[in-house]
């Protein structure tokens, strides 16, 4: 099992199953793992925080059953993460990330980020927080030392296949300058061989790839190019 807190010798490739063929999920997942993907990224959307619905804890549970040794990185794009975190812990998630945008004081009636981080760790998962492209990163500062991963969205969340937004690179540098060696900096959105060097140069060491990977004719080549960035 991957240790997400260990400093990687090359960028980690997180295969986002949102772009896999849902009718052949196990086949697609096995294929990208065989070709070198380091972990699986599971995008959970509630139709409120983002205008889309995706997968839930049952998908996570099935992945854990069929791939017992694979690190499962669950990204909660939901209004009320506290309702879902225990369910994903029970389903076998290794990491759970929630958005700064649903926390106080960013959202006046939002959740307490400190308590959410404590809950995630108590349930045996690595805690992580996420920021959207338009969100200033300084709201993360009180929590950075408590997180195992910070996820920076390089597209507006909600669907795969969007164009990479280079304006997020500056906040990536800001985060990288403030986290310790045991905290990964992950980037998600439009990551491909054409954009990966920008992301890595800015400090990203964990790369979520979706359509650029699952839609490729040569998936191994894509993974190799991301690893070598």
N, C-alpha and C positions, 0 to 999 in steps of 0.2 A: 504493500500500500504506500502511495506517495506521502511523504512528509511535507506538507504545504509550508511549514516554517523553515525548512532547510533552504539555504541559498542555492539556487539552481546553477548548474554549469553552463546551461544554455537556456534560452527562453522556453517556458513551458507552453505546450499547445493544448488548449482546452477546446475540445470538439463540442460545439453547441448543437444538441440534438433537435433543436427547433427546425433545422433545415434537413434533417434526415427524412426518409420515407417512412411515415408512421405505420404503413402496412407491412413494412419489412424492417422494423426498428432494430431488432436483435442482429439481423444480418448487416445493416449499415454500421451499427456500433462496433461489431466485431471487426469489420473491415478497417475502420479508421484506427482502432486500437492495434490491429496487426501491423498497420503501416506507420505506427509511431506516435500516435496521440497520447498525451500524458495523463489526461483526465477528461471527464465528461462534464459539460455545463448544461444545467437543466433550467430553462426559463419558465417561470411560473407567472401567469398573467390572470388577473381577476376580472377584467372588463370594466374596472373603475379607475384604478391608478393609470392604466393604459387602456386604450380602446381595442382590446383584443382579448381573447380567451386562449389559453394554451393547455398545458398538462398539469396534473396535480400529483398528490402523494402516491397514488397507485402506480403511476409511471416510475417514480423513484423506487418504489418497492420492487417492481418488476426488474428494473435495472440491477438493483442490489442482489436479487435472487439469481439472475443469470450471469452477472459479472461481479462476484463477491470481492474481488481484490482491486476493483477500480475506484478511484477517488471520485466522489459525486459532489459537485459544486452547484448548489441550488441558489438561484437568483430570484428572490421574491419581489416581483413587480406588483405589489398589492398594497391596498390602503391600510389593512390591519394585519401586519405580519405576526403579531402576538397570537392570532387565532390559528396560524398555520405552522409556526415553528415546532411545537410539540409533535405535530403529525408527521412532519418531515424527519424529525429525529427518530421517531418510531419506524419510519419507512427506510432508514438506513443512510440518510444524507451525512456526508462528512463535514460539509461547510454550508453555512446559511448566511446569505447576505440580504440586507434590507436597505431601503433608501433613506437618505438624509431628509428628503422632501416630505416624508410622512412623520417626522419627529418634531417635538417641541425644541426650540421656539419657532423653527421654520414654519411649522403648521401649528397654530395656537392650540387646537384640540388634539394634537398628535400624540404619539407614543413617547415614552421616556427612553432615549437611546441607551443610556447607561444600564437601565434595567434589562433592556432587550439583549444587550451584549452579555450580561451576566447570565441570563436565562439560556442563551444559545450555548455558552460554554458549560453551564451546569448540566445541560442535556447531552454533553459529549461531542459537540460539534465545534468547529472553528468559527468564530464570529467575524463577519465582514460587513462593511457598509459601502453604499453605492451613491454616486452623484450623477445627475443628468448633465448634458452639455451646457445648459444655461445656468446651472447652479454654481455660485462661487464656492471654492473649496474650503474657505476658512471655517465654515461650520463644522467641519470634520475634526478640527484641531484638538478639541478636548478629549477625543476618543482614540486618536491615532495609536497611542502606546498600548491600548487594550485590544487592538484588532490584529488578526492574522492575515487579513487581506483588505485592500481598498480597491474597489472596482470603479473605473472611470468610463462612463458611457461616451462613445465616440459617434453615436447616432442618437436620435430621439427614440427612446425605447418603445417597443410595441410590435415590431416585425423585423424579419431578417431581410437581407438584400439591399439595405440602404447604403448610401454613399458616405464614406469616411469624412468626419468633420475635423480638419486640422487645427481648428481653433482650440481644441481641448488639450493640445500638446503642452501649452504653458501651465495649465493646472496639473498636468501629469508631473511636470518637473517640480512644481510646488509640493505635491504630495511626496514624491521620491526624496526630496531634500529633508523631509520631516519624519519619515518612518525609519525604524530600525531594520537591521538585516534580516530579522525573522518575519517581517511583514511584506507580503507580496503586493505588487502593484499590477493590477489586472486591467486590461483594456478590452472593450467589447463594442463592436460595430464597424463594419466595413474593413475588418482586418483581412488582408490578403497579401500575397507576395509583393504587390505594388505599393502597399502602404506600411508594411511591417517595419521597415527600417526607421521610419519617422517615429513610430510608437516606441520601439526599443531605445532609440537615441534619447527620447524624452524620459525614459526611466521605467517603462512597462517591462515586466519580466514574465508575465503570464498573459497569453494571447488567446482571446476567445475568437474562434473562427466558425462560421456557419455556412452560408451559401458558397463562399469561396472554396470551402473544403468539400462539402457534400455534393456540390454541383460540378466538381472538377472531373475531368476524364482521367487524370492521374493524381489521385489523392496523396500518394506517397511523396510525389514531387512537391506538392503544396506544403505538407508537413515538414519536409526536409528544408524547404526555403524559409519557413518560419523559424525552425530551430537554428538555422545558420545566420539569422538576421544580425 
